[in-house]
Amino acid sequence: MTTHPTHESLLPPTGVRAPRFAAPTTDAPHVPLDGDWRFRLFPTADTGVDPGDPGEDWGTVPVPGHWQLAGAPDAWPHGRPAYTNVLYPIPVDPPRAPRDNPTGEYRRTVTVPDAWRDGGRVVLRFEGVDSWFEVAVNGRVLAQSHGSRLPTEVDVTDAVHAGENLLAVRVTQWSAQTYVEDQDQWWLSGIFRDVALLHRPDDGIEHVTLHAAYDHTTGEGVLRVDVEPARPDALVEVPALGLRARPGEETRAPVEPWSAESPRLYDVVVRTPGETVTLRAGFRTVAVVDGVLTLNGAPLVLRGVNRHEFAPTDGRAVTRETMLADVLAMKRHHVNAVRTSHYPPHPHFLDLCDEHGLYVVDENDLETHGFELLGWRDNPTDDPRWEPLLVDRVTRMVRRDAHHPAVVMWSLGNEAGVGCNVAAMAAAVRTLDPTRPVHYEGDRTCEHADVYSRMYPTSQEVALIARGLEDPLPDAALDTRRRAMPFVLCEYAHAMGNGPGGLTGYLDLVDDHPRLAGGFVWEWFDHGIATRTPDGEPYYGYGGDFGEELHDGTFIADGLLLPDRTPSPGLLELAAAYAPVRVRAGAQPGTLELRNRYAFTSTAHARLVSTLVADGDVVAEGEVDRVLAPDERVEVRLADVLGDRLDDLLAATDPTTAVWWVLRAVPRDAGADVPAHLGLGAGQVLVRPPAAPPRATGSVVTVGGVRRVGPVELDATGRPVRIGGTAVRLARVDAWRAPTDNDRIRSWYDPVGDAEAWERAGLSRLHERVDDVADVAGAVVVTSRVAGAATDCGLRVRTTWRTVDERTADLVVELTPEGRWPGTVARLGWLLALEQPDAGDVRVDWTGLGPDESYADSRLAALAGRWQHTVDALQTRYTHPQENGARRGVTRAVLHLAGGPLTLTAGEVRVADRAVPGLELTARPWSDRALADARHPHELVPDGALWLHLDAVQHGLGSAACGPGVEPDAAARPTTATLQVRLQV
């Protein structure tokens, strides 16, 4: 009896062919095997099923696909998904797997053409199977393989015959490989990438190694193509260049180099008597020069994102259409780089990166994060028994992907600790491809890496690294070596829920310091899985929604794209932050600094459109006649753009309105796919802040204990009960918000989390005590204190109401904090709830920053203007409900209520000693408490009121869910604040 390796064996794949490239185009015949396969799920790896059993009475599942998602979201016949970030969902006992081990038996018939039996080999190719699998043909077991996101080829020539053949594949959910695939994603199983039957001709091409370098000093491309097996009759041609050569010969010719800015590709045709293969070559050279990462002789800055493969109904079985949508959305939002976290992607994704222009850090299929909780005991990365398996993984990655010009760096894996196998993997990669740098964030000493990489450091630490002032390593030689390396943020700015905030703190450093090669925001896509409530309501599930024994909750809902592919406000902010033409306030008043961030391209393809915006309206428009060379920066003065007109324009505008200067880089090509209001870059500077309106002089009318201040009715305690024809449900000072995901988690660097501080200070349970109501000099002055139970933290409040006319009233709210506060506050402002049965349909017209939400540390994408949304449209439906929808710099807003319009005009707004141009406006059809209590958007139900926040300040967003919290300049602290608002019906 033959004993085969099992799912617990510490062996590289057995019975498989040598790893090779994924040929983009070949004339060798192949038969796709995607479609419905017969399937049956068993509870253990020992299924007892004969591989010759055709499974005629079994059900079916789609291939590619995950068995847990077959039938989803309407049915879950084969188990449910589970999510953990770090924790292993099985006992940690490597290489053993639990007995309870869902195992899928797959069957299908495969027709082998008669001609294929006349010569050559018949080969099965699997692009990805999770996690361990065994292949049999016609009842004969041929191979066992693993490496879920890596290809496997099995030679089945001797087991097949012409006509129909039975293919059997057994796949286990858990295996020894589970311990090296703990990659912060849904645990999903099955044959999830393409399967094909290939005919490999006798005189065919097994592998091509493509070397396509670019000499920036001469403008020439340098080409060498190596073919396996070596054949003297093989021929290499580049038709567009008129090149013909033999394999192994180096040729040179003038070329257009490849870059993400200009992804020029050349067809390279490799011919043998038995096969013709066409690859797409991009001529480029990646090098580290004097501690700077370069491409084609210019500094290479990676403005990137981390990308897991995911779709809400398909998991990691992503379609080519989804891959293209990802690439185009990245390009639209000015992303130029992708880290393939934390495994090699589907090979077609790399084809798209070559074609459309994205730099790729190709990451090995390796993560052992769960061992960190055990002090890294028995970590496979430091266990010699695992060396052949881990080296096999990087070898298959490099062999598959090395011909892609988009790949600029190899990564050995993610969060897998350190140990002897790091050196072995790095050596294997360099042997196969010495032309690209090796990355591994876990190698903090950079003993085996070529770039210094970190995840989630503070911007202050990055500033030290930028200048070579980081803390020294104990080993002087390693310290010297590391200081000569470029620095990469392999992960930063955790985009979980509403966020990330604080991008500019990092990107300004990257712009100014050549050692900093950029970084990758975590992460591209929100991994919500499409599911339904018992009564059929659709929603996107996260950890814990599928009955998992262990889970990490909303940590999977951390993408820039929401599950329905809606760009989050965070993605629009990223587009503004990554924009190729940076526009920022200049060093002097009335100036803007422009910087061309392109490495190889001038700004000749962009118009620099200047607008002067007063009270939301454009009062002057023109163009700045300037073309910036690559990496050029220039300061532009508004006075030079408008000349003598500036003083006249300012004099003609109402002094109570804000005046902004906005400058945008607009593509000359009207069809360019960029965010409409941002273009290729946009920025603004406040030219003149709004002045406070004249002091109101009207009188208060009191009838039957009710004071009437213009259109506002106050009861005997000084509380508003009606504004015009609209009843007031609640009106008081507020300092709390429904916590964001970043609020809920304590930052790596802070002693207390924001939401925890707010809870300690009682901000989620505020109540008001009115101490005095008095008529003073024609005004109603209400003195009160707002505080929560069980704390001495509170806000002393002075509220002043003055009549302007019968339709208009002025409100001034003055806040003074009392007590000892544990940390930040969520906001300082006024909460107003108006009875409004269809609050979501209320139209809001506002003058200020927009059109989308913005916060103190996420505001680059918000430009001055006049904007309009319904209250429903103001909401962002994050997968996990939380604070959202704030609009900043609002100087006027008109709410079109059922009882008539209500206009809110900002007057004086101060925070401590700082004047603020306008207020922060938030409008919802539900309370903050309801928002905080909801686990999913469908649980939010309008309650018949329009809930308005008029804030002097609101806390920023930060990235505390993973990394730093809110920076000091965007943090809201307990301090004095003044808010003046004019209300008009």
C-alpha positions, -999 to 999 in steps of 0.1 A, spaced: 0 0 0 14 34 -10 15 60 16 10 96 3 19 128 21 -10 142 41 -23 176 49 -1 175 81 31 166 63 60 191 64 70 185 28 70 207 -3 43 198 -29 48 163 -42 41 149 -77 41 184 -92 60 200 -120 87 226 -115 74 261 -110 73 283 -141 59 316 -154 23 323 -161 25 329 -199 3 358 -209 -2 345 -244 7 311 -259 -5 292 -290 -2 259 -271 -37 246 -266 -55 246 -233 -90 238 -220 -104 260 -192 -120 238 -165 -140 266 -147 -176 260 -141 -198 238 -119 -180 209 -103 -197 181 -84 -190 185 -47 -196 170 -13 -184 183 21 -171 159 48 -164 167 84 -129 153 85 -99 150 62 -103 112 61 -134 114 38 -134 76 30 -143 84 -6 -125 66 -33 -109 90 -58 -125 69 -85 -160 77 -72 -175 101 -98 -199 116 -72 -229 113 -95 -254 120 -68 -235 149 -52 -244 186 -54 -224 212 -73 -204 243 -65 -188 268 -88 -151 267 -96 -135 292 -90 -152 297 -57 -152 290 -19 -175 264 -7 -185 285 23 -199 311 -1 -217 287 -25 -253 298 -24 -246 330 -4 -261 353 5 -294 333 3 -281 300 16 -250 286 34 -251 248 26 -214 242 31 -206 261 63 -200 298 69 -170 322 67 -150 331 97 -128 360 104 -98 365 126 -70 390 123 -42 374 144 -58 345 163 -56 310 148 -91 295 147 -76 261 155 -54 249 184 -18 260 178 0 227 175 21 228 143 20 209 120 -11 192 133 -46 201 122 -78 194 142 -98 163 136 -128 184 129 -116 195 95 -141 204 68 -129 187 36 -143 191 2 -143 163 -25 -145 178 -60 -153 159 -92 -156 166 -128 -150 149 -162 -122 162 -184 -121 156 -221 -86 151 -235 -85 157 -273 -73 128 -294 -45 150 -309 -30 156 -274 -21 119 -271 1 120 -302 29 139 -284 37 163 -257 25 163 -221 -10 168 -206 -9 191 -176 -34 203 -150 -27 238 -138 -43 251 -106 -39 289 -99 -50 287 -63 -65 262 -39 -70 268 -1 -54 252 18 -41 217 10 -52 195 -18 -47 161 -34 -52 154 -71 -63 121 -87 -71 113 -123 -92 82 -132 -88 70 -96 -50 73 -95 -36 97 -69 -9 119 -86 0 148 -64 -4 167 -32 1 205 -31 -3 236 -10 5 273 -10 -30 286 -14 -22 317 -35 4 300 -57 1 279 -89 5 241 -91 10 221 -122 5 183 -123 16 162 -152 -13 138 -159 -1 124 -192 3 88 -180 -30 88 -162 -53 101 -189 -67 87 -222 -83 103 -251 -119 113 -244 -135 116 -210 -114 113 -178 -124 117 -141 -107 144 -122 -109 142 -84 -95 168 -60 -97 166 -23 -93 199 -4 -89 203 34 -98 235 52 -71 231 78 -36 218 73 0 223 83 -1 253 59 -28 270 80 0 280 103 18 300 76 -14 316 61 -27 336 90 -33 367 69 -59 389 85 -88 379 62 -118 356 60 -110 319 64 -124 306 31 -117 273 14 -118 256 -19 -106 258 -55 -109 296 -57 -88 304 -88 -88 291 -123 -81 256 -133 -71 246 -168 -59 215 -188 -28 223 -208 -11 206 -237 26 211 -234 42 204 -268 75 184 -270 93 214 -285 75 239 -263 87 267 -239 85 257 -203 98 290 -188 110 324 -199 132 347 -179 128 382 -192 154 409 -185 142 443 -198 163 470 -182 165 507 -191 197 528 -192 185 563 -184 219 578 -194 216 566 -230 178 561 -234 183 525 -245 165 494 -234 186 464 -226 170 431 -234 179 395 -226 156 365 -228 165 331 -213 144 301 -223 140 268 -205 147 242 -217 176 258 -236 171 255 -274 195 266 -301 166 270 -325 146 294 -303 141 329 -316 133 361 -297 117 391 -316 105 425 -306 85 436 -336 81 473 -326 119 477 -322 129 455 -352 149 433 -328 157 396 -334 180 376 -312 187 342 -298 179 334 -261 207 345 -239 219 373 -262 218 409 -249 205 435 -273 201 472 -270 178 497 -287 163 532 -280 130 527 -262 103 545 -244 107 534 -208 80 519 -186 67 537 -156 34 540 -138 31 575 -154 37 561 -189 33 523 -190 48 516 -224 48 479 -232 65 460 -260 55 426 -273 84 401 -269 77 371 -291 96 339 -282 94 311 -308 104 274 -309 93 248 -334 66 237 -309 52 269 -294 51 306 -296 48 327 -265 42 365 -263 52 385 -233 47 422 -227 80 438 -217 84 472 -200 119 485 -200 127 499 -166 154 496 -139 148 496 -102 179 504 -81 188 518 -47 212 547 -52 228 565 -23 200 554 0 172 564 -24 149 540 -42 150 549 -79 133 539 -111 150 548 -144 173 571 -126 147 591 -108 135 588 -72 106 564 -69 78 574 -46 52 548 -38 18 563 -32 2 530 -26 -25 509 -10 -25 474 4 -48 451 -15 -64 419 -4 -83 401 -31 -120 403 -22 -155 406 -35 -185 405 -11 -202 375 -28 -171 357 -41 -145 362 -14 -110 358 -30 -125 342 -62 -123 376 -79 -132 380 -115 -112 397 -142 -139 424 -142 -133 430 -105 -96 432 -110 -99 457 -138 -124 478 -117 -98 478 -88 -70 489 -111 -90 517 -128 -103 529 -94 -68 531 -81 -56 551 -111 -87 574 -108 -78 582 -72 -41 588 -79 -28 556 -64 4 545 -82 14 514 -62 0 482 -47 13 459 -21 -3 425 -27 -11 419 10 -3 392 20 2 368 -10 8 369 -47 -24 380 -65 -41 364 -94 -16 366 -123 -41 386 -144 -40 414 -119 -3 419 -126 -11 419 -163 -34 449 -156 -8 466 -135 17 463 -163 -8 477 -188 -23 506 -168 7 515 -147 9 505 -111 41 497 -91 37 464 -73 54 450 -42 47 413 -48 43 396 -14 50 360 -6 21 338 7 33 338 43 21 351 76 24 335 111 10 363 131 -8 341 156 25 329 170 33 364 183 7 359 211 27 328 221 60 347 223 68 333 188 73 298 202 75 271 175 72 298 148 77 282 114 99 311 103 125 300 128 121 262 124 145 245 100 119 219 92 99 245 75 127 259 53 120 238 22 83 247 23 89 285 27 117 286 1 93 267 -22 68 295 -17 90 324 -27 105 304 -55 70 298 -70 62 335 -66 93 348 -83 92 322 -111 56 330 -118 58 368 -117 94 380 -126 85 390 -162 61 417 -150 76 452 -152 51 464 -126 68 443 -99 94 466 -84 101 447 -52 97 413 -37 84 409 -2 92 377 18 59 378 37 41 397 65 41 395 103 59 362 104 85 370 129 122 364 124 144 334 122 166 312 101 142 308 72 142 346 65 178 343 53 170 312 32 140 329 15 160 361 8 189 341 -7 165 321 -29 149 353 -42 182 369 -50 194 338 -68 164 339 -90 162 377 -95 190 400 -83 174 430 -101 148 439 -76 151 449 -39 139 424 -12 114 437 14 105 422 47 91 444 75 97 418 101 135 422 96 139 453 116 177 451 115 175 448 77 201 420 78 184 403 49 163 430 34 173 458 10 148 484 22 140 495 57 103 490 63 79 497 91 42 497 98 22 523 116 50 544 131 42 580 142 49 608 118 74 621 144 94 588 142 92 589 104 107 624 105 137 611 124 141 582 100 139 606 71 169 625 84 188 594 94 183 601 131 165 569 141 176 550 172 208 530 165 209 493 163 232 474 187 252 460 158 272 489 143 276 472 109 239 465 105 231 500 117 253 516 91 238 493 64 203 502 74 209 539 74 220 536 38 186 521 28 154 537 16 125 537 40 91 523 31 58 525 51 45 490 42 14 498 61 1 532 75 -31 551 79 -55 524 88 -87 530 68 -111 513 92 -145 529 92 -144 567 91 -108 574 83 -79 574 80 -69 608 93 -35 624 93 -23 615 58 -5 648 53 17 643 83 34 615 64 31 626 28 47 660 34 77 642 49 78 619 18 78 650 -5 107 666 13 130 637 21 144 615 -7 151 586 17 114 581 22 101 560 -7 64 564 3 41 538 16 9 518 14 -24 527 32 -42 499 49 -63 489 30 -80 490 -4 -113 471 1 -138 467 29 -142 429 34 -179 429 42 -196 397 31 -230 399 15 -256 383 38 -292 388 50 -312 391 82 -337 363 89 -364 384 73 -344 390 42 -328 424 48 -295 426 29 -264 438 47 -226 432 47 -214 410 75 -181 412 95 -165 391 122 -191 376 146 -219 378 121 -215 341 111 -214 324 145 -177 322 148 -162 308 180 -134 334 178 -135 365 157 -120 400 154 -152 418 147 -151 449 125 -114 448 120 -121 433 86 -142 464 77 -112 486 70 -112 495 33 -111 526 12 -138 511 -10 -170 501 8 -183 466 0 -206 479 -27 -176 495 -43 -187 530 -33 -155 551 -27 -154 561 9 -147 597 19 -113 583 30 -106 573 -6 -115 608 -19 -92 622 8 -64 598 -4 -70 610 -39 -64 646 -28 -34 636 -7 -18 615 -35 -26 640 -62 2 643 -88 0 681 -86 2 691 -50 -14 724 -41 -9 737 -5 -10 770 13 22 788 8 46 803 34 32 838 29 -4 850 32 -23 849 -1 0 823 -17 -3 787 -28 26 764 -34 24 741 -64 45 710 -67 47 686 -96 50 652 -80 54 634 -114 89 618 -117 90 619 -155 60 640 -167 55 678 -169 22 694 -161 16 704 -198 -14 681 -198 -31 701 -171 -47 736 -169 -41 754 -136 -76 769 -129 -78 797 -104 -111 807 -87 -119 833 -61 -149 820 -41 -170 844 -20 -200 831 -1 -197 799 -21 -199 817 -54 -171 821 -80 -165 858 -83 -133 855 -104 -119 827 -125 -88 824 -147 -58 803 -154 -22 803 -142 0 801 -172 27 778 -159 40 744 -168 60 726 -141 88 702 -149 90 669 -131 95 675 -93 94 713 -98 77 734 -72 67 771 -74 48 796 -52 19 815 -68 6 848 -54 -31 856 -56 -22 892 -61 -2 883 -92 -31 862 -106 -58 888 -101 -36 920 -102 -55 952 -95 -88 934 -95 -82 918 -61 -90 948 -39 -121 957 -59 -134 921 -57 -129 920 -20 -145 954 -15 -176 942 -34 -182 912 -13 -202 911 20 -177 912 48 -196 886 68 -188 860 41 -157 839 38 -135 844 7 -113 815 -5 -88 812 -33 -90 777 -49 -65 764 -74 -71 732 -93 -50 712 -118 -76 702 -144 -68 677 -172 -69 692 -207 -84 659 -218 -121 663 -209 -124 625 -208 -97 619 -182 -109 597 -153 -102 617 -122 -124 628 -92 -144 657 -108 -139 684 -82 -102 674 -74 -88 668 -109 -51 662 -108 -47 682 -76 -65 710 -58 -58 733 -28 -71 765 -13 -63 792 11 -86 815 31 -82 850 18 -106 867 42 -124 851 71 -160 860 77 -167 889 100 -194 886 127 -228 901 118 -238 933 134 -251 929 170 -288 923 172 -309 951 187 -344 936 188 -364 930 220 -377 899 237 -415 894 240 -428 874 270 -463 860 270 -476 835 296 -441 825 307 -429 819 271 -402 842 258 -402 848 221 -369 858 206 -376 865 169 -390 831 156 -377 811 186 -399 803 215 -382 796 249 -399 779 278 -396 791 314 -363 772 317 -348 789 287 -350 759 265 -362 763 228 -395 746 222 -402 759 187 -384 776 159 -409 791 134 -434 764 126 -411 736 137 -412 720 172 -379 714 190 -374 679 206 -340 687 222 -316 716 223 -284 716 245 -247 717 244 -230 685 233 -195 670 236 -200 634 224 -202 616 191 -210 580 181 -174 566 183 -156 558 151 -137 525 149 -106 545 154 -121 562 185 -130 528 201 -94 514 201 -66 528 221 -37 539 199 -4 521 201 11 553 214 -15 568 238 -23 559 274 -60 561 269 -83 557 239 -106 585 228 -139 567 233 -126 554 266 -118 590 277 -152 602 266 -169 575 286 -148 583 317 -158 619 313 -195 610 310 -199 625 276 -222 597 264 -247 605 292 -248 642 293 -277 660 310 -283 697 315 -290 716 348 -303 751 343 -291 775 370 -305 808 359 -327 824 332 -325 862 330 -334 891 308 -303 911 304 -301 942 282 -327 930 258 -314 895 256 -323 862 273 -293 848 291 -294 811 303 -267 799 326 -265 761 329 -241 732 334 -239 701 312 -224 669 327 -227 632 329 -232 609 359 -203 596 380 -178 623 370 -168 658 379 -161 667 343 -186 692 329 -192 722 308 -203 756 323 -226 771 296 -238 806 290 -264 808 262 -275 842 250 -306 848 227 -311 881 210 -338 892 186 -328 905 152 -363 908 138 -395 887 140 -380 861 116 -345 861 129 -326 855 161 -290 853 172 -277 825 195 -244 827 213 -232 797 232 -201 801 254 -185 769 269 -161 766 298 -148 732 309 -148 722 346 -132 693 364 -102 671 356 -106 655 321 -91 622 312 -84 631 276 -100 645 245 -135 655 238 -155 644 208 -169 679 199 -178 712 215 -210 726 201 -248 728 201 -272 699 195 -306 707 181 -332 681 173 -362 693 153 -394 673 149 -394 663 112 -413 632 101 -393 628 68 -360 641 80 -340 621 55 -357 639 26 -348 674 40 -327 692 15 -296 710 29 -279 738 9 -247 749 25 -219 773 19 -186 760 31 -163 731 24 -176 701 4 -191 683 -13 -182 653 9 -176 649 46 -144 663 62 -127 664 96 -98 683 111 -72 658 98 -91 647 67 -100 678 48 -79 680 16 -107 668 -5 -132 694 8 -132 726 -13 -149 759 -8 -182 763 -26 -219 761 -24 -232 725 -21 -265 707 -18 -276 672 -5 -305 657 12 -300 646 48 -300 610 36 -273 618 11 -252 634 38 -248 601 55 -219 576 48 -231 540 52 -200 526 67 -202 488 72 -202 494 109 -222 525 118 -203 554 134 -197 591 134 -199 604 98 -211 632 76 -196 663 91 -192 693 68 -166 719 79 -162 756 74 -200 761 70 -208 798 70 -245 794 59 -269 765 56 -305 764 45 -326 735 58 -357 730 37 -380 718 65 -417 707 62 -427 739 80 -406 762 58 -369 769 53 -346 775 83 -313 794 75 -283 790 98 -256 816 95 -224 813 114 -211 843 132 -181 844 156 -167 809 162 -138 806 186 -120 776 201 -97 788 230 -80 818 215 -83 807 179 -109 821 155 -125 795 133 -139 803 98 -174 788 101 -189 760 120 -190 722 116 -225 710 105 -238 674 108 -274 665 100 -290 630 106 -324 614 108 -314 596 140 -296 604 172 -259 598 180 -270 572 206 -289 552 179 -259 555 156 -235 542 183 -258 513 192 -263 501 156 -241 472 145 -251 475 108 -266 502 87 -300 485 82 -305 488 120 -307 526 118 -343 537 116 -354 574 113 -370 585 146 -391 614 133 -365 641 142 -338 660 123 -307 658 145 -283 687 139 -249 693 153 -235 729 151 -200 726 164 -172 750 170 -148 720 169 -149 683 164 -122 657 171 -102 644 141 -101 608 129 -65 595 133 -56 559 128 -57 545 163 -74 513 153 -39 503 141 -12 529 148 -12 565 159 -43 584 171 -52 619 162 -23 644 159 -23 673 184 -32 699 158 -64 679 150 -74 669 185 -104 684 203 -95 692 239 -116 704 268 -112 742 264 -133 773 261 -154 777 230 -178 803 216 -203 796 189 -225 823 173 -253 813 150 -281 834 134 -314 815 128 -338 828 103 -371 813 91 
